[in-house]
């Protein structure tokens, strides 16, 4: 059975850019654990063979959204964490200290590739 998940936060859309998912005005997807995921973003549909299994988040806002969504186990790397680390720690506790910060500034392609495990 498919369920529709609507994402309206532009920041979350920015996270999906790093994953190779289209970003922009908001996202709508249909997914179950065993089928493809179709994302509608700004009127364009893109289909992926599987749901998200790895996440690279840049900056405190996107990191907070991913943690709030319960995606800590999917976060393989983050960047630009230092400025917001204390605030994130207040809300999300010690799991913030376990994030793998691969760059102190917005990521380069090398940072993203280097964060793959």
DSSP file (Angstrom, degrees, kcal/mol; ACC not computed):
  #  RESIDUE AA STRUCTURE BP1 BP2  ACC     N-H-->O    O-->H-N    N-H-->O    O-->H-N    TCO  KAPPA ALPHA  PHI   PSI    X-CA   Y-CA   Z-CA
    1    1 A X              0   0    0      0, 0.0     2,-0.2     0, 0.0    30,-0.1   0.000 360.0 360.0 360.0 131.8    0.0    0.0    0.0
    2    2 A X        -     0   0    0     30,-0.1     2,-0.4    28,-0.1    30,-0.1  -0.592 360.0-163.2 -88.4 150.5    1.4    3.4   -0.9
    3    3 A X  E     -A   31   0A   0     28,-0.8    28,-1.4    -2,-0.2     2,-0.5  -0.974  16.9-127.6-129.7 148.7    1.3    6.4    1.3
    4    4 A X  E     -A   30   0A   0     -2,-0.4     2,-0.5    26,-0.2    26,-0.2  -0.832  19.7-168.5 -99.8 130.0    1.7   10.1    0.3
    5    5 A X  E     -A   29   0A   0     24,-2.3    24,-2.0    -2,-0.5     2,-0.5  -0.977   6.6-157.6-117.1 123.3    4.3   12.1    2.2
    6    6 A X  E     -A   28   0A   0     -2,-0.5     2,-0.5    22,-0.2    22,-0.2  -0.892   6.0-169.9-105.8 128.7    4.2   15.9    1.6
    7    7 A X  E     +A   27   0A   0     20,-3.5    20,-3.2    -2,-0.5    -2,-0.0  -0.973  14.7 165.0-116.2 122.0    7.3   17.9    2.3
    8    8 A X        +     0   0    0     -2,-0.5     2,-0.5    18,-0.2    -1,-0.1   0.519  40.0 108.2-114.2  -8.2    6.9   21.7    2.3
    9    9 A X     >  -     0   0    0      1,-0.2     4,-1.8    18,-0.1     3,-0.3  -0.596  57.0-152.4 -76.1 119.1   10.1   22.9    4.0
   10   10 A X  H  > S+     0   0    0     -2,-0.5     4,-1.7     1,-0.2    14,-0.2   0.836  96.5  58.9 -58.7 -31.1   12.4   24.5    1.4
   11   11 A X  H  > S+     0   0    0      2,-0.2     4,-1.7     1,-0.2    -1,-0.2   0.908 103.0  51.0 -66.2 -40.3   15.3   23.6    3.6
   12   12 A X  H  > S+     0   0    0     -3,-0.3     4,-1.9     1,-0.2    -1,-0.2   0.890 106.4  55.5 -62.9 -37.3   14.4   19.9    3.4
   13   13 A X  H  X S+     0   0    0     -4,-1.8     4,-1.2     1,-0.2    -1,-0.2   0.887 103.9  54.7 -60.8 -37.0   14.3   20.3   -0.3
   14   14 A X  H  X S+     0   0    0     -4,-1.7     4,-1.2     1,-0.2     3,-0.3   0.878 104.2  54.5 -64.5 -36.9   17.9   21.6   -0.1
   15   15 A X  H  X S+     0   0    0     -4,-1.7     4,-0.7     1,-0.2     3,-0.5   0.915 104.5  54.5 -60.5 -41.9   18.9   18.4    1.7
   16   16 A X  H ><>S+     0   0    0     -4,-1.9     5,-2.9     1,-0.2     3,-0.5   0.787  97.3  64.5 -66.7 -25.5   17.5   16.4   -1.1
   17   17 A X  H ><5S+     0   0    0     -4,-1.2     3,-1.8    -3,-0.3    -1,-0.2   0.927  99.3  53.4 -59.5 -43.3   19.6   18.3   -3.6
   18   18 A X  H 3<5S+     0   0    0     -4,-1.2    -1,-0.2    -3,-0.5    -2,-0.2   0.724 107.3  52.6 -64.3 -20.1   22.7   16.8   -1.9
   19   19 A X  T <<5S-     0   0    0     -4,-0.7    -1,-0.3    -3,-0.5    -2,-0.2   0.450 122.7-105.2 -93.2  -1.8   21.2   13.4   -2.4
   20   20 A X  T < 5S+     0   0    0     -3,-1.8     2,-0.3     1,-0.4    -3,-0.2   0.593  80.7 130.4  87.3  10.4   20.6   13.9   -6.1
   21   21 A X      < -     0   0    0     -5,-2.9    -1,-0.4    -6,-0.1    -2,-0.2  -0.769  69.5 -95.1 -95.1 143.0   16.9   14.4   -5.6
   22   22 A X        -     0   0    0     -2,-0.3     2,-0.3    -3,-0.1    -1,-0.1  -0.240  45.6-159.1 -56.9 143.9   15.3   17.5   -7.3
   23   23 A X        +     0   0    0     -7,-0.1     2,-0.4    18,-0.1    -9,-0.1  -0.780  37.9  72.8-121.7 165.4   15.0   20.5   -5.0
   24   24 A X  S    S+     0   0    0     -2,-0.3   -11,-0.2   -14,-0.2   -10,-0.1  -0.901  84.2  22.0 146.3-113.1   12.9   23.6   -4.9
   25   25 A X  S    S-     0   0    0     -2,-0.4     2,-0.2     1,-0.3   -15,-0.1   0.565 112.5 -60.5 -80.1 -11.3    9.3   24.4   -4.2
   26   26 A X        -     0   0    0    -16,-0.1    16,-0.4   -17,-0.1     2,-0.4  -0.722  51.6-112.7 142.1 165.4    8.3   21.4   -2.1
   27   27 A X  E     -A    7   0A   0    -20,-3.2   -20,-3.5    -2,-0.2     2,-0.4  -0.978  17.3-173.4-137.6 142.4    8.2   17.7   -2.5
   28   28 A X  E     +AB   6  40A   0     12,-1.1    12,-2.5    -2,-0.4     2,-0.3  -1.000  17.2 176.6-131.0 135.4    5.5   15.0   -2.7
   29   29 A X  E     -AB   5  39A   0    -24,-2.0   -24,-2.3    -2,-0.4     2,-0.5  -0.982  25.6-148.4-142.0 153.7    6.4   11.3   -2.8
   30   30 A X  E     +AB   4  38A   0      8,-1.0     8,-1.0    -2,-0.3     2,-0.3  -0.985  37.9 153.1-116.0 125.9    4.7    7.9   -2.9
   31   31 A X  E     +A    3   0A   0    -28,-1.4   -28,-0.8    -2,-0.5     2,-0.3  -0.998  27.1 179.4-155.5 147.4    6.7    5.1   -1.2
   32   32 A X    >   -     0   0    0     -2,-0.3     3,-1.0     4,-0.3    19,-0.2  -0.847  52.5 -94.4-130.9 174.5    6.6    1.8    0.6
   33   33 A X  T 3  S+     0   0    0     -2,-0.3    18,-0.2     1,-0.2    -2,-0.0   0.728 120.3  37.3 -63.3 -21.3    9.6   -0.1    1.9
   34   34 A X  T 3  S+     0   0    0      2,-0.1    -1,-0.2    16,-0.1     2,-0.2   0.353 105.9  63.9-118.5   7.7    9.8   -2.2   -1.3
   35   35 A X  S <  S-     0   0    0     -3,-1.0    16,-0.3     1,-0.2    -3,-0.1  -0.645  84.6 -75.8-124.9-175.9    8.9   -0.1   -4.2
   36   36 A X        -     0   0    0     -2,-0.2     2,-0.5    14,-0.1    -4,-0.3  -0.223  38.7-128.7 -72.6 165.9   10.1    2.9   -6.2
   37   37 A X  E     - C   0  48A   0     11,-2.5    11,-3.4    13,-0.2     2,-0.5  -0.981  16.1-162.9-119.2 125.9    9.8    6.5   -4.9
   38   38 A X  E     -BC  30  47A   0     -8,-1.0    -8,-1.0    -2,-0.5     2,-0.5  -0.946   7.2-164.1-109.9 125.5    8.3    9.2   -7.2
   39   39 A X  E     -BC  29  46A   0      7,-3.2     7,-2.4    -2,-0.5     2,-0.6  -0.927   6.8-159.4-111.9 128.7    8.9   12.8   -6.2
   40   40 A X  E     +BC  28  45A   0    -12,-2.5   -12,-1.1    -2,-0.5     2,-0.4  -0.943  21.3 168.3-105.8 119.5    6.9   15.7   -7.6
   41   41 A X  E >   - C   0  44A   0      3,-2.7     3,-1.9    -2,-0.6   -14,-0.1  -0.975  67.3 -16.1-137.9 120.0    8.8   18.9   -7.2
   42   42 A X  T 3  S-     0   0    0    -16,-0.4    -1,-0.1    -2,-0.4     3,-0.1   0.848 129.1 -52.8  55.0  35.3    7.9   22.2   -8.9
   43   43 A X  T 3  S+     0   0    0      1,-0.2     2,-0.4     0, 0.0    -1,-0.3   0.364 115.7 111.2  86.2  -5.2    5.7   20.3  -11.3
   44   44 A X  E <   -C   41   0A   0     -3,-1.9    -3,-2.7     2,-0.0     2,-0.4  -0.874  56.0-145.6-106.2 135.2    8.3   17.8  -12.4
   45   45 A X  E     -C   40   0A   0     -2,-0.4     2,-0.4    -5,-0.2    -5,-0.2  -0.822  15.9-178.6 -99.5 136.1    8.2   14.1  -11.5
   46   46 A X  E     -C   39   0A   0     -7,-2.4    -7,-3.2    -2,-0.4     2,-0.4  -1.000  12.8-151.4-130.9 133.3   11.3   12.1  -10.8
   47   47 A X  E     -C   38   0A   0     -2,-0.4     2,-0.4    -9,-0.2    -9,-0.3  -0.900   7.8-164.1-109.9 133.3   11.3    8.3  -10.0
   48   48 A X  E     -C   37   0A   0    -11,-3.4   -11,-2.5    -2,-0.4     3,-0.0  -0.893  25.0-128.9-115.1 145.7   14.0    6.7   -7.9
   49   49 A X  S    S+     0   0    0     -2,-0.4     2,-0.3   -13,-0.2    -1,-0.1   0.704  89.0   8.2 -66.4 -20.9   14.5    2.9   -7.7
   50   50 A X  S    S-     0   0    0    -13,-0.1   -13,-0.2   -14,-0.1   -14,-0.1  -0.982  84.6 -91.8-154.7 160.0   14.5    3.0   -3.9
   51   51 A X        -     0   0    0     -2,-0.3    -2,-0.0   -16,-0.3   -14,-0.0  -0.230  65.8 -67.1 -67.9 166.4   13.8    5.2   -0.9
   52   52 A X        +     0   0    0      1,-0.1    -1,-0.2     3,-0.0     3,-0.1  -0.248  52.8 165.5 -53.0 133.9   16.6    7.3    0.7
   53   53 A X        +     0   0    0      1,-0.3     2,-0.3    -3,-0.1    -1,-0.1   0.468  64.1  38.0-129.0  -8.7   19.2    5.2    2.4
   54   54 A X        -     0   0    0    -35,-0.1     2,-0.4    21,-0.0    -1,-0.3  -0.998  63.9-165.4-143.9 143.2   22.1    7.8    2.9
   55   55 A X  E     -d   75   0B   0     19,-2.6    21,-2.0    -2,-0.3    22,-1.3  -0.992  12.1-171.3-135.5 132.5   22.0   11.4    3.8
   56   56 A X  E     -d   77   0B   0     -2,-0.4     2,-0.4   -41,-0.3    22,-0.2  -0.986  19.5-168.3-117.7 116.7   24.5   14.3    3.7
   57   57 A X  E     -d   78   0B   0     20,-1.6    22,-1.6    -2,-0.5     2,-0.5  -0.894   8.5-153.4-112.5 136.7   23.2   17.4    5.4
   58   58 A X  E  >  -d   79   0B   0     -2,-0.4     4,-0.5    20,-0.2    22,-0.2  -0.944  57.2  -1.3-111.3 125.4   24.8   20.9    5.2
   59   59 A X  H  > S-     0   0    0     20,-2.6     4,-2.4    -2,-0.5     3,-0.2   0.320  86.8 -77.4  80.5 159.8   24.3   23.5    7.9
   60   60 A X  H  > S+     0   0    0     20,-0.6     4,-2.7     1,-0.2     5,-0.2   0.806 123.3  56.2 -57.8 -37.1   22.4   23.5   11.2
   61   61 A X  H  > S+     0   0    0      2,-0.2     4,-2.0     1,-0.2    -1,-0.2   0.943 112.6  40.0 -63.3 -48.5   19.0   24.1    9.7
   62   62 A X  H  X S+     0   0    0     -4,-0.5     4,-2.3    -3,-0.2    -2,-0.2   0.869 115.1  53.0 -69.5 -35.8   19.1   21.0    7.4
   63   63 A X  H  X S+     0   0    0     -4,-2.4     4,-2.5     2,-0.2    -2,-0.2   0.924 108.9  50.3 -63.4 -43.3   20.8   18.9   10.1
   64   64 A X  H  X S+     0   0    0     -4,-2.7     4,-2.9    -5,-0.2    -2,-0.2   0.903 109.6  50.5 -61.8 -42.2   18.0   19.9   12.5
   65   65 A X  H  X S+     0   0    0     -4,-2.0     4,-1.8     2,-0.2    -1,-0.2   0.928 111.4  48.0 -62.2 -44.7   15.3   18.9   10.0
   66   66 A X  H  <>S+     0   0    0     -4,-2.3     5,-2.7     2,-0.2     4,-0.2   0.914 114.1  46.2 -63.8 -42.2   16.9   15.6    9.4
   67   67 A X  H ><5S+     0   0    0     -4,-2.5     3,-1.5     1,-0.2     5,-0.3   0.914 111.4  51.9 -66.0 -41.8   17.2   14.9   13.1
   68   68 A X  H 3<5S+     0   0    0     -4,-2.9    -1,-0.2     1,-0.3    -2,-0.2   0.826 106.9  54.3 -63.3 -31.0   13.6   16.0   13.7
   69   69 A X  T 3<5S-     0   0    0     -4,-1.8    -1,-0.3    -5,-0.2    -2,-0.2   0.486 119.2-112.6 -81.3  -2.3   12.5   13.6   11.0
   70   70 A X  T < 5S+     0   0    0     -3,-1.5     3,-0.4    -4,-0.2    -3,-0.2   0.765  76.8 132.2  80.1  25.1   14.3   10.8   12.8
   71   71 A X    >>< +     0   0    0     -5,-2.7     3,-1.8     1,-0.2     4,-0.8   0.177  23.8 115.0 -98.0  18.1   16.9   10.3   10.0
   72   72 A X  G >4 S+     0   0    0      1,-0.3     3,-1.1    -5,-0.3    -1,-0.2   0.888  75.0  56.6 -54.9 -40.7   20.0   10.2   12.3
   73   73 A X  G 34 S+     0   0    0     -3,-0.4    -1,-0.3     1,-0.3    -2,-0.1   0.683 107.9  49.0 -67.0 -16.0   20.6    6.6   11.2
   74   74 A X  G <4 S+     0   0    0     -3,-1.8   -19,-2.6    -8,-0.1     2,-0.9   0.577  84.6 103.2 -94.9 -12.8   20.7    7.7    7.6
   75   75 A X  E <<  +d   55   0B   0     -3,-1.1    25,-0.2    -4,-0.8   -19,-0.2  -0.608  37.6 168.8 -80.2 105.9   23.1   10.6    8.1
   76   76 A X  E     -     0   0B   0    -21,-2.0     2,-0.3    -2,-0.9    -1,-0.2   0.723  66.8  -3.8 -88.0 -23.0   26.5    9.5    6.8
   77   77 A X  E     -d   56   0B   0    -22,-1.3   -20,-1.6    22,-0.1     2,-0.3  -0.982  57.1-164.8-164.3 156.4   28.1   13.0    7.0
   78   78 A X  E     -de  57 101B   0     22,-2.4    24,-2.4    -2,-0.3    25,-0.7  -0.910   7.0-157.2-136.9 165.9   27.4   16.6    7.7
   79   79 A X  E     +de  58 103B   0    -22,-1.6   -20,-2.6    -2,-0.3    25,-0.2  -0.962  68.5  25.9-141.0 162.2   29.1   19.9    7.0
   80   80 A X  S    S+     0   0    0     23,-2.1   -20,-0.6    25,-0.3     4,-0.2   0.881  74.2 137.3  55.1  44.7   29.1   23.4    8.5
   81   81 A X    >>  +     0   0    0     22,-0.4     3,-1.2   -22,-0.2     4,-1.0   0.784  42.5  81.9 -87.1 -31.8   27.9   22.1   11.9
   82   82 A X  G >4 S+     0   0    0      1,-0.3     3,-0.7     2,-0.2     4,-0.4   0.820  86.5  54.4 -52.5 -45.4   30.1   24.1   14.3
   83   83 A X  G 34 S+     0   0    0      1,-0.2    -1,-0.3     2,-0.1     4,-0.2   0.843 121.6  29.5 -59.9 -34.7   28.1   27.4   14.4
   84   84 A X  G <> S+     0   0    0     -3,-1.2     4,-2.8    -4,-0.2     5,-0.3   0.358  88.1 104.4-107.9   3.6   24.9   25.5   15.4
   85   85 A X  H <X S+     0   0    0     -4,-1.0     4,-2.5    -3,-0.7     5,-0.2   0.892  81.7  48.2 -58.6 -44.8   26.3   22.6   17.3
   86   86 A X  H  > S+     0   0    0     -4,-0.4     4,-1.5     2,-0.2    -1,-0.2   0.906 114.4  46.1 -63.6 -41.7   25.4   23.9   20.8
   87   87 A X  H  > S+     0   0    0      2,-0.2     4,-1.3     1,-0.2    -2,-0.2   0.919 113.6  48.9 -67.2 -43.3   21.8   24.8   19.8
   88   88 A X  H  X S+     0   0    0     -4,-2.8     4,-3.4     1,-0.2     5,-0.4   0.894 107.5  55.7 -62.0 -39.5   21.4   21.4   18.1
   89   89 A X  H  X S+     0   0    0     -4,-2.5     4,-1.9    -5,-0.3    -1,-0.2   0.861 102.1  57.4 -62.0 -35.8   22.7   19.6   21.2
   90   90 A X  H  < S+     0   0    0     -4,-1.5    -1,-0.2     1,-0.2    -2,-0.2   0.885 118.9  30.5 -61.2 -39.0   20.1   21.4   23.4
   91   91 A X  H  < S+     0   0    0     -4,-1.3    -2,-0.2    -3,-0.2    -1,-0.2   0.866 133.3  28.1 -88.3 -39.4   17.3   19.9   21.3
   92   92 A X  H >< S-     0   0    0     -4,-3.4     3,-0.8     1,-0.2    -3,-0.2   0.401  92.9-150.0-111.8   0.9   18.7   16.6   20.0
   93   93 A X  G ><  -     0   0    0     -4,-1.9     3,-1.7    -5,-0.4     4,-0.3  -0.171  57.3 -16.4  70.0-156.0   21.2   15.7   22.8
   94   94 A X  G >  S+     0   0    0      1,-0.3     3,-1.0     2,-0.2     4,-0.5   0.611 115.4  81.5 -67.3 -13.2   24.4   13.7   22.5
   95   95 A X  G X  S+     0   0    0     -3,-0.8     3,-1.0     1,-0.3     4,-0.3   0.800  83.7  65.3 -61.9 -24.4   23.5   12.3   19.1
   96   96 A X  G X  S+     0   0    0     -3,-1.7     3,-1.3     1,-0.2    -1,-0.3   0.867  95.1  57.4 -62.7 -35.6   24.8   15.6   17.7
   97   97 A X  G <  S+     0   0    0     -3,-1.0    -1,-0.2    -4,-0.3    -2,-0.2   0.641 100.4  58.5 -71.3 -13.5   28.3   14.7   18.9
   98   98 A X  G <  S+     0   0    0     -3,-1.0    -1,-0.2    -4,-0.5    -2,-0.2   0.471  78.3 115.0 -94.2  -2.5   28.2   11.5   16.9
   99   99 A X    <   -     0   0    0     -3,-1.3     2,-1.1    -4,-0.3   -23,-0.1  -0.458  69.9-126.9 -69.5 139.2   27.7   13.3   13.5
  100  100 A X        -     0   0    0    -25,-0.2   -22,-2.4    -2,-0.1     2,-0.8  -0.741  23.0-162.3 -89.7  96.0   30.6   12.9   11.1
  101  101 A X  E     +e   78   0B   0     -2,-1.1   -22,-0.2   -24,-0.2     3,-0.1  -0.712  14.5 174.7 -82.8 110.7   31.5   16.5   10.1
  102  102 A X  E     +     0   0B   0    -24,-2.4     2,-0.3    -2,-0.8   -23,-0.2   0.557  66.4  21.9 -95.2  -9.9   33.5   16.2    6.9
  103  103 A X  E     -e   79   0B   0    -25,-0.7   -23,-2.1     1,-0.1   -22,-0.4  -0.972  56.2-149.0-155.9 142.3   33.8   19.9    6.2
  104  104 A X  S    S+     0   0    0     -2,-0.3     2,-0.2   -25,-0.2   -22,-0.1   0.635  89.5  44.6 -85.9 -14.4   33.5   23.1    8.3
  105  105 A X  S    S-     0   0    0      1,-0.2   -25,-0.3   -25,-0.1     3,-0.1  -0.636 115.5 -56.2-115.9 174.4   32.2   25.1    5.3
  106  106 A X  S    S-     0   0    0     -2,-0.2    -1,-0.2   -27,-0.1    -2,-0.1  -0.249  77.1 -93.5 -51.4 145.6   29.5   24.2    2.7
  107  107 A X        -     0   0    0     -4,-0.1     2,-0.2    -3,-0.1    -1,-0.1  -0.197  30.4-151.6 -72.5 152.5   30.6   21.0    1.0
  108  108 A X     >  -     0   0    0     -3,-0.1     4,-2.0     1,-0.1     5,-0.2  -0.633  39.8 -99.4-102.6 170.8   32.6   20.5   -2.2
  109  109 A X  H  > S+     0   0    0     -2,-0.2     4,-2.8     1,-0.2     5,-0.2   0.892 126.4  55.8 -57.3 -39.1   32.2   17.4   -4.4
  110  110 A X  H  > S+     0   0    0      1,-0.2     4,-2.5     2,-0.2    -1,-0.2   0.879 105.3  51.4 -63.7 -37.9   35.3   16.0   -2.7
  111  111 A X  H  > S+     0   0    0      2,-0.2     4,-1.2     1,-0.2    -1,-0.2   0.914 112.3  46.1 -64.1 -41.5   33.6   16.4    0.8
  112  112 A X  H  < S+     0   0    0     -4,-2.0     3,-0.5     2,-0.2     4,-0.3   0.941 115.1  45.2 -68.1 -47.0   30.5   14.6   -0.4
  113  113 A X  H >< S+     0   0    0     -4,-2.8     3,-1.4     1,-0.2    -1,-0.2   0.906 112.0  53.6 -62.4 -40.7   32.4   11.7   -2.1
  114  114 A X  H 3< S+     0   0    0     -4,-2.5    -1,-0.2     1,-0.3    -2,-0.2   0.743 102.4  59.5 -65.6 -23.5   34.7   11.5    1.0
  115  115 A X  T 3< S+     0   0    0     -4,-1.2    -1,-0.3    -3,-0.5     2,-0.2   0.493  80.3 110.9 -82.8  -4.2   31.6   11.1    3.2
  116  116 A X    <         0   0    0     -3,-1.4    -3,-0.0    -4,-0.3   -62,-0.0  -0.513 360.0 360.0 -74.2 136.2   30.4    8.0    1.5
  117  117 A X              0   0    0     -2,-0.2    -1,-0.1     0, 0.0    -3,-0.0   0.349 360.0 360.0-125.3 360.0   30.7    4.8    3.5
